[in-house]
Amino acid sequence: MNRTLVTSIILFVCLGASAHAQSFSNQSAAPTASAPQAAKGQSLQAMEAAGTKMSFDVVSVKLHNPSDREGYSNVPLGPGVPFPRTGGLFSVSNQPLPPILAWAFDLSGDQQLRINSQLPKWAFLDRFDIEAKAAGNPGEAEMQLMMQSLLADRFKLAVHTETKEGPVFALEMVKPGRLGPQLKPHVSDPSCSESTTPPPPACASGLMQARPSVSGLIHYVGQNVPVSIISKYLPLTSQWGTGLDRPVLDKTGLSGNFDFSIEFARQLDPDARGPQSDQNGPTFIEALRDQLGLKLESQTGPASVLILDHIEEPSPN
């Protein structure tokens, strides 16, 4: 199984554990800026542009015990899931590095694919237990900045961003103003409460891979998400041969949040012999058109890419 496929699956499914139980240093350097000092309400991108640096007060990083196959995260590492304030606690168990890195830098699907192609094998194979604590009750952007500092400190992560003109896809409506049968405006349930943790299924938000109606098809669902989130993570479907190997820009003009369901057949390697789909069913492009009423148009536009300069395995005591 190739690296891109493994890491794309990681974003939706918690895979089995691997690694050796081993402890690492438990104290981080003094925080660069505490959570209360950050400008409230600012986006991660705005704080990064301003050069804001933040760190956790206390950090523990351990390789996960392979005998324990349970995985856990107190923050949503998957796409499109609202962030619940945790009182400054970040706690994950049995997690590989790529989804943590993707969350810390708020990477789109195509950015994840590109950075994953640069990561060493151990980043995918090793599983980590990470617990970190900050003062106050910071929001998601503040916690993401702290995780960036943690990765730089413990994993010696160094990255930089480059923006270049290149091929992109524009996500557009097939017929303006007309949604597909499986793309519907989200209707809020009055019984849903933000204080319920975890929320009941009817009140959950985000994107996920689901059980298909027919064995062999690929099925993705989204609940209470804007179309911009759908377009942001569409490139992750490239693991199924969809060909979405570039940024996808939301050009639908749709506002508000939506629920959707899309099923399609996995497309095989076009250079391989035999049939190009392993199951009777629509291609991804056909499903996008007929089920969601959306299409992709090739264009040229700016693409932001995260470049890996350096990374190391955390050193044991």
C-alpha beads as a LAMMPS data file, in Angstrom:
LAMMPS data file: protein, C-alpha beads

317 atoms
316 bonds

1 atom types
1 bond types

-500.0 500.0 xlo xhi
-500.0 500.0 ylo yhi
-500.0 500.0 zlo zhi

Masses

1 110.0

Atoms # bond

1 1 1 0.000 0.000 0.000
2 1 1 1.525 3.342 -0.969
3 1 1 2.166 6.240 1.383
4 1 1 -0.543 8.512 -0.031
5 1 1 -3.184 5.813 0.315
6 1 1 -2.189 4.983 3.891
7 1 1 -2.271 8.593 5.027
8 1 1 -5.542 9.432 3.276
9 1 1 -7.194 6.503 5.022
10 1 1 -5.749 7.657 8.350
11 1 1 -7.822 10.827 8.152
12 1 1 -11.058 8.845 8.282
13 1 1 -10.189 5.572 9.996
14 1 1 -8.059 4.875 13.049
15 1 1 -5.701 2.126 11.879
16 1 1 -4.109 -0.498 14.105
17 1 1 -1.216 0.383 16.354
18 1 1 2.459 0.074 15.592
19 1 1 5.626 1.272 17.353
20 1 1 7.383 0.503 20.619
21 1 1 6.449 1.854 24.014
22 1 1 9.024 4.474 24.931
23 1 1 8.860 7.713 26.909
24 1 1 10.092 11.130 25.953
25 1 1 10.701 14.380 27.827
26 1 1 7.642 15.664 29.710
27 1 1 8.389 19.350 30.084
28 1 1 8.321 21.883 27.274
29 1 1 10.112 25.185 27.097
30 1 1 8.407 28.181 28.631
31 1 1 5.468 29.316 26.473
32 1 1 6.242 31.982 23.903
33 1 1 2.799 33.469 24.415
34 1 1 0.005 32.214 26.623
35 1 1 -3.467 31.672 25.230
36 1 1 -5.087 34.718 26.868
37 1 1 -2.533 36.991 25.159
38 1 1 -3.587 35.972 21.640
39 1 1 -6.007 38.128 19.709
40 1 1 -9.355 36.422 20.147
41 1 1 -11.325 35.501 17.072
42 1 1 -8.354 35.625 14.696
43 1 1 -7.978 32.837 12.170
44 1 1 -4.935 30.590 12.126
45 1 1 -3.875 32.116 8.812
46 1 1 -4.102 35.659 10.223
47 1 1 -2.016 34.758 13.269
48 1 1 0.566 32.943 11.123
49 1 1 0.800 35.985 8.832
50 1 1 1.345 38.188 11.898
51 1 1 4.153 35.924 13.099
52 1 1 2.331 34.917 16.295
53 1 1 4.060 32.119 18.220
54 1 1 2.473 30.140 21.023
55 1 1 3.486 27.080 23.026
56 1 1 1.972 24.652 25.499
57 1 1 3.091 24.907 29.111
58 1 1 3.553 21.151 29.672
59 1 1 4.070 18.439 27.041
60 1 1 4.357 14.643 27.097
61 1 1 5.240 12.675 23.929
62 1 1 5.428 8.863 23.944
63 1 1 5.530 6.103 21.380
64 1 1 2.297 4.155 21.712
65 1 1 2.299 0.690 23.287
66 1 1 1.536 -1.656 20.359
67 1 1 -0.356 -4.040 22.647
68 1 1 -3.032 -1.360 23.084
69 1 1 -5.002 -0.947 19.854
70 1 1 -7.379 1.702 21.167
71 1 1 -7.120 5.189 19.636
72 1 1 -8.303 8.463 21.121
73 1 1 -8.322 12.186 20.430
74 1 1 -9.977 14.903 22.481
75 1 1 -9.807 17.289 19.507
76 1 1 -11.234 16.610 16.020
77 1 1 -8.346 15.872 13.657
78 1 1 -10.709 15.055 10.772
79 1 1 -12.107 17.568 8.282
80 1 1 -15.031 19.867 8.926
81 1 1 -15.638 19.005 12.580
82 1 1 -16.282 21.955 14.967
83 1 1 -13.621 22.431 17.628
84 1 1 -14.780 21.962 21.243
85 1 1 -12.822 24.046 23.717
86 1 1 -10.934 21.680 25.997
87 1 1 -9.620 23.930 28.735
88 1 1 -6.219 24.032 27.032
89 1 1 -5.781 20.236 26.912
90 1 1 -4.597 18.429 23.777
91 1 1 -4.672 14.662 24.209
92 1 1 -4.302 11.961 21.545
93 1 1 -3.415 8.284 21.738
94 1 1 -2.337 5.798 19.055
95 1 1 -2.053 8.452 16.345
96 1 1 0.463 8.647 13.466
97 1 1 2.048 11.999 12.759
98 1 1 0.409 13.022 9.405
99 1 1 -3.116 13.836 10.689
100 1 1 -1.663 15.761 13.634
101 1 1 0.547 17.773 11.294
102 1 1 -2.390 18.348 8.915
103 1 1 -4.528 19.660 11.783
104 1 1 -1.759 21.858 13.186
105 1 1 -1.279 23.653 9.855
106 1 1 -4.937 23.434 8.696
107 1 1 -3.876 21.745 5.462
108 1 1 -6.245 21.240 2.555
109 1 1 -6.488 17.857 0.861
110 1 1 -3.962 18.644 -1.862
111 1 1 -1.550 20.163 0.679
112 1 1 -1.781 16.984 2.748
113 1 1 -0.984 14.823 -0.263
114 1 1 2.060 16.953 -1.086
115 1 1 3.491 17.076 2.442
116 1 1 2.849 13.348 2.917
117 1 1 4.973 12.592 -0.139
118 1 1 7.886 14.321 1.631
119 1 1 7.582 12.624 5.040
120 1 1 9.808 9.701 6.105
121 1 1 8.326 6.216 6.589
122 1 1 8.446 6.336 10.380
123 1 1 5.964 9.245 10.386
124 1 1 3.329 6.848 8.994
125 1 1 4.320 3.699 10.851
126 1 1 4.990 4.985 14.372
127 1 1 2.019 5.805 16.606
128 1 1 2.223 8.454 19.299
129 1 1 0.530 9.366 22.557
130 1 1 0.719 13.140 22.986
131 1 1 -0.638 15.118 25.904
132 1 1 -0.111 18.858 26.205
133 1 1 -1.615 21.527 28.441
134 1 1 -1.912 25.297 28.114
135 1 1 -3.277 27.920 30.461
136 1 1 -6.780 29.273 30.010
137 1 1 -9.291 27.949 27.491
138 1 1 -7.738 28.622 24.058
139 1 1 -9.617 28.231 20.792
140 1 1 -8.659 26.021 17.865
141 1 1 -6.359 28.491 16.075
142 1 1 -4.394 29.083 19.279
143 1 1 -4.111 25.340 19.918
144 1 1 -2.947 24.793 16.330
145 1 1 -0.163 27.356 16.805
146 1 1 0.875 25.582 20.006
147 1 1 0.969 22.266 18.161
148 1 1 3.197 23.820 15.499
149 1 1 5.613 24.807 18.268
150 1 1 5.409 21.317 19.794
151 1 1 6.252 19.721 16.442
152 1 1 9.168 22.111 15.981
153 1 1 10.476 21.432 19.494
154 1 1 10.008 17.669 19.777
155 1 1 10.197 16.526 16.155
156 1 1 12.550 19.309 14.964
157 1 1 10.002 20.085 12.280
158 1 1 10.943 22.896 9.917
159 1 1 8.672 23.870 7.032
160 1 1 8.033 26.808 4.732
161 1 1 5.228 27.762 2.369
162 1 1 5.515 28.479 -1.336
163 1 1 2.728 29.873 -3.526
164 1 1 2.880 29.205 -7.251
165 1 1 0.577 29.531 -10.246
166 1 1 -0.451 26.121 -11.475
167 1 1 -3.316 23.848 -12.471
168 1 1 -6.354 23.874 -10.194
169 1 1 -9.916 22.621 -10.333
170 1 1 -12.904 24.951 -9.950
171 1 1 -15.899 23.324 -8.271
172 1 1 -19.015 24.683 -9.981
173 1 1 -22.717 23.915 -10.197
174 1 1 -23.852 21.951 -13.246
175 1 1 -26.992 24.087 -13.360
176 1 1 -26.806 27.333 -11.360
177 1 1 -29.304 27.339 -8.516
178 1 1 -30.110 23.634 -8.807
179 1 1 -28.717 21.182 -6.249
180 1 1 -28.242 17.488 -6.908
181 1 1 -30.572 15.008 -5.158
182 1 1 -27.964 14.084 -2.546
183 1 1 -26.812 17.617 -1.690
184 1 1 -29.305 19.298 0.634
185 1 1 -29.258 22.417 2.822
186 1 1 -28.688 21.437 6.426
187 1 1 -31.710 21.801 8.664
188 1 1 -30.779 22.516 12.280
189 1 1 -32.251 20.256 14.931
190 1 1 -33.486 22.304 17.922
191 1 1 -32.676 19.381 20.208
192 1 1 -28.974 19.585 19.355
193 1 1 -26.851 21.226 22.027
194 1 1 -23.224 22.321 21.699
195 1 1 -22.711 21.242 25.306
196 1 1 -23.328 17.577 24.488
197 1 1 -20.024 15.698 24.160
198 1 1 -19.867 13.685 22.029
199 1 1 -22.897 14.918 20.070
200 1 1 -25.529 12.370 18.966
201 1 1 -25.252 11.256 15.313
202 1 1 -28.048 13.584 14.192
203 1 1 -26.142 16.542 15.632
204 1 1 -22.637 15.664 14.430
205 1 1 -20.757 17.732 11.847
206 1 1 -17.955 16.913 9.449
207 1 1 -16.871 14.656 6.593
208 1 1 -16.367 10.913 6.866
209 1 1 -16.153 7.699 4.930
210 1 1 -19.265 5.550 5.418
211 1 1 -20.513 2.057 4.650
212 1 1 -21.572 1.872 0.971
213 1 1 -25.048 0.792 -0.134
214 1 1 -23.410 -1.774 -2.423
215 1 1 -20.279 -3.680 -1.461
216 1 1 -17.257 -2.392 -3.359
217 1 1 -18.399 1.198 -3.863
218 1 1 -16.771 4.140 -2.100
219 1 1 -19.149 6.197 0.055
220 1 1 -18.491 9.603 1.601
221 1 1 -20.967 11.597 3.642
222 1 1 -20.964 15.101 5.067
223 1 1 -23.223 16.696 7.627
224 1 1 -23.634 20.369 8.448
225 1 1 -20.625 21.488 6.374
226 1 1 -20.152 24.400 3.928
227 1 1 -19.305 23.609 0.316
228 1 1 -15.918 25.239 0.898
229 1 1 -15.059 22.347 3.234
230 1 1 -16.130 19.830 0.589
231 1 1 -13.902 21.443 -2.041
232 1 1 -11.022 21.805 0.428
233 1 1 -10.783 18.074 1.057
234 1 1 -11.896 16.642 -2.316
235 1 1 -8.283 15.848 -3.340
236 1 1 -8.159 13.177 -0.611
237 1 1 -10.442 11.069 -2.831
238 1 1 -7.483 10.661 -5.197
239 1 1 -6.632 7.487 -3.262
240 1 1 -9.535 5.928 -5.171
241 1 1 -8.279 6.966 -8.597
242 1 1 -10.397 10.109 -8.969
243 1 1 -7.510 12.081 -10.454
244 1 1 -7.965 15.050 -8.104
245 1 1 -4.270 15.745 -7.703
246 1 1 -4.512 19.512 -7.474
247 1 1 -6.242 22.231 -5.374
248 1 1 -10.026 22.514 -5.700
249 1 1 -11.491 26.030 -5.444
250 1 1 -15.106 26.587 -4.437
251 1 1 -16.761 28.495 -7.291
252 1 1 -20.317 27.308 -6.605
253 1 1 -21.545 30.522 -4.994
254 1 1 -23.405 28.400 -2.435
255 1 1 -23.621 29.727 1.123
256 1 1 -24.728 28.053 4.310
257 1 1 -24.151 24.481 5.436
258 1 1 -25.177 21.287 3.689
259 1 1 -25.646 17.553 4.146
260 1 1 -24.486 15.294 1.331
261 1 1 -23.861 11.706 0.338
262 1 1 -21.829 10.528 -2.653
263 1 1 -21.066 6.981 -3.842
264 1 1 -18.788 6.032 -6.692
265 1 1 -16.706 3.174 -8.039
266 1 1 -13.007 3.011 -7.342
267 1 1 -11.071 3.711 -10.523
268 1 1 -8.052 1.536 -11.144
269 1 1 -4.653 2.460 -12.539
270 1 1 -5.238 3.470 -16.171
271 1 1 -1.940 1.784 -17.111
272 1 1 -3.059 -1.522 -15.621
273 1 1 -4.541 -4.275 -17.737
274 1 1 -8.195 -5.239 -17.398
275 1 1 -11.274 -3.209 -16.375
276 1 1 -10.706 0.288 -15.034
277 1 1 -13.245 0.013 -12.207
278 1 1 -13.371 -2.729 -9.584
279 1 1 -17.160 -2.416 -9.164
280 1 1 -20.088 -1.513 -11.380
281 1 1 -21.009 2.019 -10.481
282 1 1 -20.524 5.650 -11.487
283 1 1 -17.111 7.239 -11.730
284 1 1 -16.391 10.003 -9.247
285 1 1 -17.018 12.700 -11.870
286 1 1 -20.347 11.085 -12.804
287 1 1 -21.371 10.811 -9.148
288 1 1 -20.368 14.403 -8.478
289 1 1 -22.582 15.535 -11.376
290 1 1 -25.600 13.257 -10.922
291 1 1 -25.713 13.004 -7.127
292 1 1 -24.522 16.445 -6.007
293 1 1 -25.192 18.570 -9.101
294 1 1 -21.565 19.723 -9.169
295 1 1 -18.745 19.610 -11.701
296 1 1 -15.030 20.292 -11.902
297 1 1 -13.475 22.657 -14.444
298 1 1 -9.712 22.791 -15.076
299 1 1 -8.232 26.237 -14.555
300 1 1 -4.990 27.943 -13.622
301 1 1 -4.630 29.644 -10.265
302 1 1 -2.467 30.133 -7.173
303 1 1 -1.572 27.038 -5.176
304 1 1 -0.033 27.202 -1.698
305 1 1 2.303 24.311 -0.895
306 1 1 3.874 23.402 2.457
307 1 1 7.487 22.333 1.935
308 1 1 9.212 20.055 4.435
309 1 1 12.713 21.298 5.287
310 1 1 13.532 18.989 8.195
311 1 1 11.998 16.477 10.626
312 1 1 13.394 14.001 13.175
313 1 1 12.037 11.214 15.336
314 1 1 11.662 12.481 18.910
315 1 1 14.625 11.474 21.054
316 1 1 14.026 9.346 24.168
317 1 1 15.353 10.373 27.577

Bonds

1 1 1 2
2 1 2 3
3 1 3 4
4 1 4 5
5 1 5 6
6 1 6 7
7 1 7 8
8 1 8 9
9 1 9 10
10 1 10 11
11 1 11 12
12 1 12 13
13 1 13 14
14 1 14 15
15 1 15 16
16 1 16 17
17 1 17 18
18 1 18 19
19 1 19 20
20 1 20 21
21 1 21 22
22 1 22 23
23 1 23 24
24 1 24 25
25 1 25 26
26 1 26 27
27 1 27 28
28 1 28 29
29 1 29 30
30 1 30 31
31 1 31 32
32 1 32 33
33 1 33 34
34 1 34 35
35 1 35 36
36 1 36 37
37 1 37 38
38 1 38 39
39 1 39 40
40 1 40 41
41 1 41 42
42 1 42 43
43 1 43 44
44 1 44 45
45 1 45 46
46 1 46 47
47 1 47 48
48 1 48 49
49 1 49 50
50 1 50 51
51 1 51 52
52 1 52 53
53 1 53 54
54 1 54 55
55 1 55 56
56 1 56 57
57 1 57 58
58 1 58 59
59 1 59 60
60 1 60 61
61 1 61 62
62 1 62 63
63 1 63 64
64 1 64 65
65 1 65 66
66 1 66 67
67 1 67 68
68 1 68 69
69 1 69 70
70 1 70 71
71 1 71 72
72 1 72 73
73 1 73 74
74 1 74 75
75 1 75 76
76 1 76 77
77 1 77 78
78 1 78 79
79 1 79 80
80 1 80 81
81 1 81 82
82 1 82 83
83 1 83 84
84 1 84 85
85 1 85 86
86 1 86 87
87 1 87 88
88 1 88 89
89 1 89 90
90 1 90 91
91 1 91 92
92 1 92 93
93 1 93 94
94 1 94 95
95 1 95 96
96 1 96 97
97 1 97 98
98 1 98 99
99 1 99 100
100 1 100 101
101 1 101 102
102 1 102 103
103 1 103 104
104 1 104 105
105 1 105 106
106 1 106 107
107 1 107 108
108 1 108 109
109 1 109 110
110 1 110 111
111 1 111 112
112 1 112 113
113 1 113 114
114 1 114 115
115 1 115 116
116 1 116 117
117 1 117 118
118 1 118 119
119 1 119 120
120 1 120 121
121 1 121 122
122 1 122 123
123 1 123 124
124 1 124 125
125 1 125 126
126 1 126 127
127 1 127 128
128 1 128 129
129 1 129 130
130 1 130 131
131 1 131 132
132 1 132 133
133 1 133 134
134 1 134 135
135 1 135 136
136 1 136 137
137 1 137 138
138 1 138 139
139 1 139 140
140 1 140 141
141 1 141 142
142 1 142 143
143 1 143 144
144 1 144 145
145 1 145 146
146 1 146 147
147 1 147 148
148 1 148 149
149 1 149 150
150 1 150 151
151 1 151 152
152 1 152 153
153 1 153 154
154 1 154 155
155 1 155 156
156 1 156 157
157 1 157 158
158 1 158 159
159 1 159 160
160 1 160 161
161 1 161 162
162 1 162 163
163 1 163 164
164 1 164 165
165 1 165 166
166 1 166 167
167 1 167 168
168 1 168 169
169 1 169 170
170 1 170 171
171 1 171 172
172 1 172 173
173 1 173 174
174 1 174 175
175 1 175 176
176 1 176 177
177 1 177 178
178 1 178 179
179 1 179 180
180 1 180 181
181 1 181 182
182 1 182 183
183 1 183 184
184 1 184 185
185 1 185 186
186 1 186 187
187 1 187 188
188 1 188 189
189 1 189 190
190 1 190 191
191 1 191 192
192 1 192 193
193 1 193 194
194 1 194 195
195 1 195 196
196 1 196 197
197 1 197 198
198 1 198 199
199 1 199 200
200 1 200 201
201 1 201 202
202 1 202 203
203 1 203 204
204 1 204 205
205 1 205 206
206 1 206 207
207 1 207 208
208 1 208 209
209 1 209 210
210 1 210 211
211 1 211 212
212 1 212 213
213 1 213 214
214 1 214 215
215 1 215 216
216 1 216 217
217 1 217 218
218 1 218 219
219 1 219 220
220 1 220 221
221 1 221 222
222 1 222 223
223 1 223 224
224 1 224 225
225 1 225 226
226 1 226 227
227 1 227 228
228 1 228 229
229 1 229 230
230 1 230 231
231 1 231 232
232 1 232 233
233 1 233 234
234 1 234 235
235 1 235 236
236 1 236 237
237 1 237 238
238 1 238 239
239 1 239 240
240 1 240 241
241 1 241 242
242 1 242 243
243 1 243 244
244 1 244 245
245 1 245 246
246 1 246 247
247 1 247 248
248 1 248 249
249 1 249 250
250 1 250 251
251 1 251 252
252 1 252 253
253 1 253 254
254 1 254 255
255 1 255 256
256 1 256 257
257 1 257 258
258 1 258 259
259 1 259 260
260 1 260 261
261 1 261 262
262 1 262 263
263 1 263 264
264 1 264 265
265 1 265 266
266 1 266 267
267 1 267 268
268 1 268 269
269 1 269 270
270 1 270 271
271 1 271 272
272 1 272 273
273 1 273 274
274 1 274 275
275 1 275 276
276 1 276 277
277 1 277 278
278 1 278 279
279 1 279 280
280 1 280 281
281 1 281 282
282 1 282 283
283 1 283 284
284 1 284 285
285 1 285 286
286 1 286 287
287 1 287 288
288 1 288 289
289 1 289 290
290 1 290 291
291 1 291 292
292 1 292 293
293 1 293 294
294 1 294 295
295 1 295 296
296 1 296 297
297 1 297 298
298 1 298 299
299 1 299 300
300 1 300 301
301 1 301 302
302 1 302 303
303 1 303 304
304 1 304 305
305 1 305 306
306 1 306 307
307 1 307 308
308 1 308 309
309 1 309 310
310 1 310 311
311 1 311 312
312 1 312 313
313 1 313 314
314 1 314 315
315 1 315 316
316 1 316 317
